Amino acid sequence: MKRNVCIVVAAATALAVSVGCDPGDEPAPEEIDEQFSSEYEEFRLTAIAGPFEHPWAVQPLGEDRWLVTERPGRLVLVEDGGDQIREIDGLPEVRADGQGGMLDVAVHPEFDEQPWVYLTYSKPEDGGETATALSRGRLQGEALEDVEELFVQNNSFSSGTHYGSRIAWNEDGQLLMSIGDRGDPLQAQQLDDHTGTILRLEADGSVPEDNPFVDDDEALDEIYAYGLRNVQGMVVDPDIGQIWVTDHGPRGGDEINLIEAGENYGWPLVTLGLDYGTEEMPDYAEGRRMEGVVEPVHEFLPTHAPSGLALVGGEQFGAWQGNLLAGGLRAQRIRRVVIDEYDGDYEVFHEEELLLQQIGRIRDVAEGPDGSLYVVNDAENGQLFRIGAP
């Protein structure tokens, strides 16, 4: 079905007049079309479409088309450069509880031939509990068809926190998926539990034969890495296959990590953050470093609350090529991060702050086929933005 979009125009009297809005519709957010200067690039920020209710993810499709998820449980298709917004039918059942709801969206790497749309979301379970789940369906017109559930985490929780959940594809066409610790930190160290992990699955949801724990009877086959708190940013470098993630810390301790098979990233035994209440080291933490635990490549200072992560690969922003762009919720900004290898280790050599408090809480950042960057902000009347050449 076509979604009703409210457009606000200014009359000659300078009064705001609503056009095409039913009574009670929320007015469209303010239009934005501004040019900005960064250290190495000039860019234009343009509001493409909205409003969306707490948009969580954007998936560029090319030819001025995008998929956008809304946390209350919707998936919408934005077309014609933002002029058409259509709600997609046929979605799996979602319980929007706390931080949960409809979460990430991704499409099959060969989407033109295999029009599979992949969704992560909070699935309702017995007793009011929820579990992070993954489903896919074929996009046909304004609906998902042949919808199938590919994965559900093995434990459900009453807590409405820390679902994760980002999706990324590796160079072998395998799907990577993050699951948060669901508010039960110590479970992130248990290999018989999916919480606090990165999973690796085949496109049909099956387990790759070379996953690191497939021969361990005490570990779950889907787990690729563990000891993570709440990864909401993930991207794979298509040239060399590196998996970069951003992970929420508690009070401080927001991290960038380079994910490798079978590794432990320490949470909650190791953290750079502090307890929310006492502002001291959490009771369950044993320190800031520990033998056998992979240290983060970078800690965001001050607190960033990272969500959404893109790797600049196109030619539109040549000076940013190879840089990470990390969205920030609490920080209301994007951090451009330059990482390079030095003496066998990866280090951050430079950071730059972009769009500080210009569009609110940044929920997702993605690069489109044309090299433009697309952003959604977390708000009741959120928007889809383009960062493009001026």
Backbone torsions as a table, in degrees:
resi	resn	phi	psi	omega
1	MET	NA	153.6	177.3
2	LYS	-81.4	132.8	-179.0
3	ARG	-85.3	139.2	178.0
4	ASN	-75.5	122.1	179.8
5	VAL	-113.9	128.1	-179.3
6	CYS	-91.3	129.2	180.0
7	ILE	-117.1	133.0	179.6
8	VAL	-110.0	128.0	177.5
9	VAL	-122.7	155.6	179.0
10	ALA	-95.6	127.6	177.5
11	ALA	-80.6	168.9	-178.6
12	ALA	-62.3	-23.2	179.7
13	THR	-82.9	2.9	-179.5
14	ALA	73.3	11.3	174.0
15	LEU	-88.9	146.9	177.3
16	ALA	-80.1	127.5	179.9
17	VAL	-119.3	126.5	178.8
18	SER	-86.1	133.1	-178.8
19	VAL	-120.3	128.5	174.2
20	GLY	72.6	28.3	-177.3
21	CYS	-115.0	129.8	171.6
22	ASP	-70.8	152.5	175.9
23	PRO	-54.9	134.8	179.4
24	GLY	92.5	-12.0	176.2
25	ASP	-65.5	142.0	178.2
26	GLU	-77.0	130.7	179.6
27	PRO	-59.0	149.2	177.5
28	ALA	-64.7	145.7	177.2
29	PRO	-65.8	164.7	-177.2
30	GLU	-60.6	137.1	177.7
31	GLU	-69.8	142.1	-179.7
32	ILE	-129.3	128.4	173.8
33	ASP	-153.4	88.6	-171.8
34	GLU	-132.7	153.0	177.7
35	GLN	-103.4	140.7	-179.2
36	PHE	-128.9	156.2	175.3
37	SER	-116.5	132.2	171.6
38	SER	-112.4	-174.3	-178.1
39	GLU	-62.6	-35.2	-173.5
40	TYR	-125.3	-11.9	-176.4
41	GLU	-139.2	147.8	167.4
42	GLU	-100.5	144.0	180.0
43	PHE	-149.6	159.4	178.5
44	ARG	-114.9	131.7	177.0
45	LEU	-102.4	122.5	-177.2
46	THR	-128.8	131.4	172.2
47	ALA	-78.8	121.1	-175.8
48	ILE	-91.5	-46.3	-172.5
49	ALA	-158.0	159.6	177.9
50	GLY	157.1	-179.5	1.6
51	PRO	-82.5	151.9	172.4
52	PHE	-119.6	145.6	-178.7
53	GLU	-88.3	106.9	-178.0
54	HIS	45.6	64.2	176.4
55	PRO	-61.5	141.4	-174.6
56	TRP	-113.5	-29.4	-176.3
57	ALA	-153.9	153.1	174.2
58	VAL	-129.6	135.0	176.0
59	GLN	-122.6	103.5	176.1
60	PRO	-64.7	139.1	178.9
61	LEU	-112.4	-8.7	-175.3
62	GLY	91.4	163.4	178.6
63	GLU	53.5	43.8	178.1
64	ASP	56.5	45.7	176.8
65	ARG	-132.0	140.7	-179.7
66	TRP	-144.8	149.2	166.7
67	LEU	-103.0	136.8	179.3
68	VAL	-132.3	131.7	173.7
69	THR	-95.5	146.6	173.0
70	GLU	-117.4	130.2	-170.9
71	ARG	-57.1	-33.9	178.3
72	PRO	-60.5	-12.0	174.6
73	GLY	128.6	26.2	-176.0
74	ARG	-121.9	154.1	170.0
75	LEU	-126.0	129.7	-178.8
76	VAL	-124.7	148.7	176.1
77	LEU	-107.1	120.7	179.1
78	VAL	-102.7	126.0	-176.3
79	GLU	-133.3	175.4	176.7
80	ASP	53.7	42.8	177.2
81	GLY	68.8	14.9	179.4
82	GLY	110.8	-6.6	-177.2
83	ASP	-74.9	-24.5	-178.9
84	GLN	-119.0	129.2	176.0
85	ILE	-127.7	117.4	-176.7
86	ARG	-123.3	133.0	177.6
87	GLU	-80.7	135.2	-177.3
88	ILE	-91.6	131.8	178.0
89	ASP	-90.7	168.6	173.4
90	GLY	86.2	19.2	-177.3
91	LEU	-77.3	155.7	173.3
92	PRO	-67.3	161.2	179.6
93	GLU	-69.7	135.5	-176.0
94	VAL	-127.7	141.9	169.2
95	ARG	-112.1	111.7	179.1
96	ALA	-82.8	95.7	-173.8
97	ASP	-125.0	114.2	-179.8
98	GLY	60.8	-117.6	178.5
99	GLN	-83.4	-3.5	-176.5
100	GLY	-88.5	173.3	-178.8
101	GLY	144.0	-149.7	171.9
102	MET	-78.1	127.0	-171.7
103	LEU	-112.2	-108.0	-171.0
104	ASP	-86.8	160.1	174.6
105	VAL	-137.0	138.0	175.8
106	ALA	-147.0	158.9	177.1
107	VAL	-117.3	157.3	179.9
108	HIS	-56.7	142.5	179.7
109	PRO	-56.3	-25.8	176.6
110	GLU	-112.8	57.1	-170.3
111	PHE	-61.7	-34.5	-179.1
112	ASP	-61.3	-35.5	179.5
113	GLU	-95.0	-29.2	-178.4
114	GLN	-129.2	87.7	-170.6
115	PRO	-77.1	50.6	178.2
116	TRP	-80.6	132.9	172.2
117	VAL	-110.0	128.3	-178.5
118	TYR	-106.5	135.4	-177.5
119	LEU	-131.2	137.3	166.8
120	THR	-108.4	149.6	-172.6
121	TYR	-167.3	168.2	175.6
122	SER	-91.9	113.5	-176.8
123	LYS	-89.1	131.5	177.1
124	PRO	-68.6	135.7	177.2
125	GLU	-125.1	178.4	-177.9
126	ASP	-62.8	151.6	175.5
127	GLY	69.9	21.1	179.7
128	GLY	77.8	8.5	179.5
129	GLU	-84.8	166.9	178.8
130	THR	-136.6	157.7	177.6
131	ALA	-137.1	145.6	174.3
132	THR	-72.9	129.8	-174.6
133	ALA	-134.0	163.5	178.7
134	LEU	-131.6	128.4	173.6
135	SER	-132.6	165.2	173.8
136	ARG	-140.9	156.1	174.8
137	GLY	-153.6	157.9	179.2
138	ARG	-84.8	128.3	178.8
139	LEU	-79.0	113.7	177.5
140	GLN	-128.0	104.9	-178.4
141	GLY	64.7	-116.2	-177.5
142	GLU	-110.4	29.4	-178.8
143	ALA	-148.8	155.5	167.7
144	LEU	-94.7	129.7	178.8
145	GLU	-116.9	162.1	-179.5
146	ASP	54.3	39.8	-177.4
147	VAL	-67.1	132.9	178.7
148	GLU	-139.1	140.0	176.6
149	GLU	-82.6	123.4	-176.1
150	LEU	-98.6	-30.0	-174.9
151	PHE	-159.9	141.7	169.8
152	VAL	-136.5	132.5	179.7
153	GLN	-59.5	151.4	-168.6
154	ASN	-76.1	-14.8	175.3
155	ASN	-123.0	144.3	173.5
156	SER	-110.2	161.1	-172.3
157	PHE	-139.7	151.1	173.4
158	SER	-80.3	-20.6	178.5
159	SER	-67.2	137.9	176.8
160	GLY	-98.4	33.9	-176.0
161	THR	-122.6	159.2	166.3
162	HIS	54.2	58.0	175.8
163	TYR	-80.5	-13.9	-160.2
164	GLY	86.5	-133.0	3.6
165	SER	-150.5	109.9	179.1
166	ARG	-99.0	156.1	176.3
167	ILE	-120.0	140.1	171.2
168	ALA	-146.9	156.7	178.9
169	TRP	-109.5	137.0	175.2
170	ASN	-91.4	-179.6	-173.9
171	GLU	-70.0	-14.0	178.6
172	ASP	-96.4	9.6	-179.5
173	GLY	74.3	22.8	176.6
174	GLN	-99.1	150.2	-174.7
175	LEU	-97.4	129.8	173.4
176	LEU	-105.1	139.5	-175.7
177	MET	-143.0	135.1	178.2
178	SER	-101.5	146.1	173.3
179	ILE	-130.6	129.9	178.9
180	GLY	-74.8	177.9	-176.8
181	ASP	-82.5	0.5	175.4
182	ARG	56.9	26.5	178.1
183	GLY	79.5	9.0	178.6
184	ASP	-122.0	78.2	-166.4
185	PRO	-53.2	-43.9	-173.6
186	LEU	-64.3	-20.8	178.1
187	GLN	-65.8	-20.8	179.8
188	ALA	-67.7	-12.2	176.6
189	GLN	-100.3	2.3	-177.1
190	GLN	-100.8	115.6	-177.3
191	LEU	-76.7	-4.1	173.2
192	ASP	-95.2	16.5	-178.5
193	ASP	-138.1	138.4	-178.7
194	HIS	-79.2	-12.0	-175.6
195	THR	-67.5	144.0	177.7
196	GLY	70.2	36.2	-173.9
197	THR	-133.1	167.3	161.6
198	ILE	-108.6	129.4	177.9
199	LEU	-102.2	154.5	170.1
200	ARG	-128.6	125.3	-176.9
201	LEU	-131.8	156.5	168.1
202	GLU	-74.4	168.0	-176.1
203	ALA	-61.5	-24.0	178.7
204	ASP	-93.9	6.6	178.6
205	GLY	92.2	-6.2	178.7
206	SER	-74.9	168.0	-175.1
207	VAL	-95.2	128.2	175.0
208	PRO	-60.9	140.6	-176.6
209	GLU	-65.1	-23.9	-178.1
210	ASP	-101.9	18.4	172.0
211	ASN	-58.6	147.6	-167.5
212	PRO	-65.9	-20.8	-174.9
213	PHE	-116.6	17.3	-176.1
214	VAL	-66.6	-22.4	180.0
215	ASP	-99.6	7.7	-179.0
216	ASP	-104.0	111.4	-177.1
217	ASP	-66.4	-16.8	-178.2
218	GLU	-99.6	6.4	-179.6
219	ALA	-126.1	156.0	178.6
220	LEU	-83.5	135.0	-172.8
221	ASP	-63.6	-30.7	-174.5
222	GLU	-71.5	-21.0	-172.2
223	ILE	-70.1	131.9	177.0
224	TYR	-106.6	-37.0	176.6
225	ALA	-153.4	160.5	-174.3
226	TYR	-147.5	-178.6	-178.3
227	GLY	77.5	36.9	-178.6
228	LEU	-118.7	149.9	-172.6
229	ARG	-90.3	-56.3	-176.6
230	ASN	-164.8	78.3	-176.9
231	VAL	-74.9	117.4	177.8
232	GLN	-124.3	15.7	171.8
233	GLY	-141.6	127.9	-178.9
234	MET	-154.5	134.6	178.2
235	VAL	-150.4	147.8	179.0
236	VAL	-111.8	130.0	175.0
237	ASP	-71.1	114.2	-174.4
238	PRO	-68.2	-18.7	-177.3
239	ASP	-82.7	-37.8	-174.6
240	ILE	-126.5	-0.2	172.8
241	GLY	79.7	6.5	179.0
242	GLN	-65.8	139.6	179.7
243	ILE	-106.7	113.7	178.9
244	TRP	-106.6	136.0	177.2
245	VAL	-134.6	154.8	168.5
246	THR	-114.1	134.6	-174.1
247	ASP	-125.0	134.2	175.7
248	HIS	-69.8	131.4	167.3
249	GLY	-90.4	-178.3	174.1
250	PRO	-77.1	-109.0	172.7
251	ARG	-88.8	97.3	-169.8
252	GLY	84.2	-175.9	177.6
253	GLY	78.4	18.4	173.6
254	ASP	-68.3	135.7	-166.9
255	GLU	-130.0	156.5	160.0
256	ILE	-109.3	128.9	179.3
257	ASN	-125.4	146.5	171.8
258	LEU	-101.1	113.8	-171.1
259	ILE	-87.4	130.7	176.2
260	GLU	-129.7	152.6	-172.6
261	ALA	-58.9	130.7	172.2
262	GLY	78.6	1.1	-173.5
263	GLU	-85.8	154.1	177.6
264	ASN	-104.7	125.0	-177.8
265	TYR	-100.5	8.3	160.9
266	GLY	96.8	-29.1	-175.2
267	TRP	-64.0	136.5	0.1
268	PRO	-99.6	8.4	-178.4
269	LEU	-69.4	-28.5	179.1
270	VAL	-126.6	128.1	178.3
271	THR	-153.8	148.8	173.0
272	LEU	-93.5	-2.6	-178.5
273	GLY	-97.0	-178.4	-177.6
274	LEU	-124.3	162.9	175.9
275	ASP	-66.1	139.9	-178.3
276	TYR	-60.9	-41.6	-174.3
277	GLY	-80.5	-50.3	-173.7
278	THR	-88.3	-17.8	-174.3
279	GLU	58.6	29.5	173.9
280	GLU	-121.3	177.1	178.0
281	MET	-58.0	131.1	179.9
282	PRO	-57.6	149.2	-177.2
283	ASP	-58.2	-34.9	-175.6
284	TYR	-82.6	-9.1	-178.8
285	ALA	-84.0	145.1	179.2
286	GLU	-107.3	-3.1	177.8
287	GLY	155.4	-172.7	179.9
288	ARG	-97.3	-15.3	176.6
289	ARG	-142.4	154.8	180.0
290	MET	-158.1	140.6	178.5
291	GLU	-62.0	136.3	-180.0
292	GLY	86.5	0.2	-179.9
293	VAL	-112.3	133.2	179.8
294	VAL	-75.6	127.7	178.8
295	GLU	-81.9	149.3	177.9
296	PRO	-64.9	151.4	174.7
297	VAL	-71.5	-29.5	-174.3
298	HIS	-158.1	145.4	170.4
299	GLU	-112.5	128.5	176.7
300	PHE	-74.5	127.2	174.8
301	LEU	-131.8	129.8	-6.8
302	PRO	-71.9	-170.1	-177.9
303	THR	-50.0	135.7	-176.8
304	HIS	-113.0	-32.6	-173.2
305	ALA	53.0	69.0	-168.2
306	PRO	-74.8	136.2	174.3
307	SER	-151.3	127.0	-176.7
308	GLY	86.8	132.5	-178.7
309	LEU	-149.4	130.5	178.5
310	ALA	-128.1	150.3	173.4
311	LEU	-113.5	119.5	-176.0
312	VAL	-74.0	119.1	-178.4
313	GLY	-124.6	-18.7	-177.1
314	GLY	-79.5	173.1	-177.0
315	GLU	-91.3	-5.9	-176.8
316	GLN	-63.0	-35.6	176.9
317	PHE	-120.7	77.8	-173.4
318	GLY	-60.0	-36.4	-178.1
319	ALA	-72.9	-13.5	179.4
320	TRP	-101.6	-0.9	-175.5
321	GLN	-57.3	133.7	-178.6
322	GLY	83.4	-3.5	178.9
323	ASN	-86.5	150.5	171.7
324	LEU	-91.5	140.1	173.0
325	LEU	-116.5	112.4	-174.7
326	ALA	-109.1	116.5	176.3
327	GLY	-69.9	152.9	179.2
328	GLY	-132.2	130.8	179.3
329	LEU	-80.8	-72.4	-179.2
330	ARG	-59.7	-38.0	-177.5
331	ALA	-73.1	-19.7	-179.9
332	GLN	52.3	54.9	-177.8
333	ARG	-162.0	169.5	168.0
334	ILE	-113.0	133.9	174.5
335	ARG	-103.2	122.3	172.1
336	ARG	-88.3	121.7	-171.4
337	VAL	-121.8	127.4	178.5
338	VAL	-105.0	116.4	-178.6
339	ILE	-117.7	137.3	177.3
340	ASP	-143.5	162.3	179.4
341	GLU	-89.0	133.3	178.8
342	TYR	-139.7	119.6	177.2
343	ASP	53.8	41.1	175.9
344	GLY	86.6	-7.3	179.1
345	ASP	-118.3	156.6	176.5
346	TYR	-96.8	133.5	-178.5
347	GLU	-134.6	151.9	173.4
348	VAL	-85.0	120.7	-178.2
349	PHE	-99.2	-18.1	-177.6
350	HIS	-162.0	145.9	173.8
351	GLU	-134.6	150.4	173.7
352	GLU	-141.8	141.9	-179.4
353	GLU	-94.9	127.3	180.0
354	LEU	-121.4	142.0	171.6
355	LEU	57.2	37.4	179.8
356	LEU	-58.8	118.3	176.4
357	GLN	54.6	29.6	178.0
358	GLN	-89.8	-36.6	-176.8
359	ILE	-132.3	15.6	176.4
360	GLY	86.2	-151.2	-174.5
361	ARG	-74.8	119.6	-178.6
362	ILE	-83.7	120.7	-179.2
363	ARG	-99.0	-38.4	-178.4
364	ASP	-147.8	149.4	176.1
365	VAL	-135.3	130.9	-179.0
366	ALA	-145.1	147.4	175.7
367	GLU	-95.5	135.8	178.3
368	GLY	-92.5	169.5	-179.8
369	PRO	-59.1	-26.2	-179.0
370	ASP	-87.1	1.8	-178.7
371	GLY	88.4	-7.8	172.9
372	SER	-71.5	159.4	179.0
373	LEU	-111.2	140.9	-176.3
374	TYR	-123.1	138.9	-171.9
375	VAL	-134.6	141.1	166.9
376	VAL	-121.2	145.3	179.4
377	ASN	-109.7	145.0	-175.9
378	ASP	-84.6	102.3	-179.8
379	ALA	-159.0	161.9	177.2
380	GLU	-63.1	-29.6	175.4
381	ASN	-122.1	54.9	-177.7
382	GLY	-67.7	167.3	-176.5
383	GLN	-135.0	163.0	170.0
384	LEU	-102.6	126.4	-177.1
385	PHE	-118.9	152.1	170.5
386	ARG	-112.9	133.6	168.1
387	ILE	-105.7	110.4	-175.1
388	GLY	-133.9	176.1	178.2
389	ALA	-64.0	146.4	-177.9
390	PRO	-68.5	NA	NA
